[in-house]
């Protein structure tokens, strides 16, 4: 993928689903696109690395260490390494998740 791409055209919403598409997978980190249908989410979990969630469309509720945040188009939130976190689509939303493994 060396030519410019429209992020929103790379991934689409699917009713009742969470869709993901890995863009970069390197030993030092990953970049993944996600599309969440309304009401869909990821249950609480932890990751051993810092991650940055950037909302490119819609509205998400992201819970980090028990604190709930509403994150909307154009906003981002750091998910610290080893901090329990969960995501839920308050509206259909798309995000870029960048995980740094170093």
Buried (B, 14 or more C-beta within 10 A) or exposed (E): EEEEEEEEEEBEBEEEEBBEEEBEEEEEBBBBBBBBBBEBBBEEEEBEBBBBBBBBBBBBBBBBEEEEEEBEBEBEBEBEBEBEBBBBBBBBBBBBBBBEBE
